[in-house]
Amino acid sequence: MPYTTRNDALTPKQTLSLDGDHLTIAPVEGTVKRVPLAEIAQVWLSYQPTRDESQRFVCTLVTRAGAKLPFTNREYRGLLDFVRHDAEYSAFVREIHHALRKRKDVTYHGGVGAARHALGSGCLVLGLATALIAVAVMLASMGFVLIATLKIVLIAVMVPGAMRWVARNKPRIYDPRSIPPELLPPGAGA
């Protein structure tokens, strides 16, 4: 089953499909690219939310030559205008896993690399500590109670999303027959 998406403003809309032992990437305009499945060395699934897209998931296929072929569960249509294709994305990710799982030379990675995960987690802790110190200083000065209250509310709203990123993107290797559910859009079916 083909999957059509546009990752961002800089990439064209494209249709990905499995055709026998090839992955076909057909942009709306341009040259069709056929990648032999034997050239795919890694599959990376990650949760990559943005300020405007809290449920953005990315599948990146990495070839033996190091080329990265990413696609997401949503389609870019314009500035802050996205359409999610959760069920179609999940079905296509499962189809890729099914096509590749017989190959013993493909590795399946969940989350992000260890260095990126450590950096993201460290930034979360540092940001939270800095915000809490700023709130304490404002409360101590007693002139900024409203601002301090707003900062506390902002922290309370932002921390759960950041913690979700840390938990879902924990670096790991997984079995292609058992895709981690937290790395696929919720409610996209099994």
Secondary structure, 3 states (H helix, E strand, C coil): CCEEECCCCCCCCEEEEEECCEEEEEECCCCCEEEEHHHEEEEEEEECCCCCCCCCEEEEEEECCCCEEEEECEEEEECCEEEECHHHHHHHHHHHHHHHCCCCCCEEEECCCHHHHHHHHHHHHHHHHHHHHHHHHHHHHCCCHHHHHHHHHHHHHHHHHHHHHHHHCCCEECCCCCCCHHHCCCCCCC
